[in-house]
């Protein structure tokens, strides 16, 4: 595959960053913000301080920060949690690995032919897009990455010369939630009091929502509404493999009352609301709803308040067993197409 000028420049910038070894100074929970006059801020995390995975991830915009914080706060020992947040993210990541490791891993197509005989760790770029199987970026993303890499190098050089330090994400979040101005992050103060989708005011049409509950019977039922990614698959409607996102409603006895798939790039806010509306139409208005995903809690909160439905955060991870069974059945169906 012929390399573009943008890709060649990204390789050169990646090698310069590698020579700077920023992971010796920064940890992966140090938030670095790149400010651009004509584009949204980009949030950066540097991996490698622990000496295992070396790389730099770039998360654009407020939703990028939200995804980054979810990953940083997810339990690394909880495979299901890490799986969900790993698939539910948009970012561009620069990794450094030896060629043998890359060839044996899932990102062989991301290895530039320039490095195939190079000794030691070499750079390679991976595009993570929400709901899709990660892979090699196209030219547009290399042009974007070139700008990110240049901005990061300038920021690191300026911080080295001025002695500025970075704040951990816990300190930043505390400052934002307490409406305090955090100390300098990269070269400027964060420009807004809150950054996360979890704190954002989502558009909500009270009359439209109420219409879906009119004349619906009320029940004493408790239902869990949850969503998780299934194994990768392909579709003629999409240009690359994707992870289907399954949203389910589960009764207290473990019975799946309703299920629906959300496709990548689909409007998630509308999809989650419509899922609840359809559930109510088929089963009545529940007394209690439990959910563990932040976006479900936040999207359903105004509806539940208006309709006098108790909404709780689900703390029990037993719901993961449901998805394990679904994945198992799906894999059995694929291996026995004639059954």
Secondary structure, 3 states (H helix, E strand, C coil): CCCCHHHHHHHHHHHHHHHHCHHHCCCCCECEEEEECCEEEEEEEEECCCCCCEEEEEEEHHHHHHHHHHHHHCCCCCHHHHHHHHHCCCEEEEEEEEHHHHHHCCCHHHCCHHHCCCCCEEEEEEEECCCECCECCCHHHHHHHHHHHHHHHHHHHHHHHHCCCCCEHHHHHHHHHCCCCCCCECCECCCCCCCCHHHCCCCCCHHHHHHCCCCCCECCCEEEEEEEEEEEECCCCCCCCEEEEEEEEEECCCCEEEEEEECCCCCHHHHHHHHHHHHHHHHCECCEEEECCHHHHHHHHHHHHHCCCEEEECCCHHHHHHHHHHHHHHHHHHHCCCC
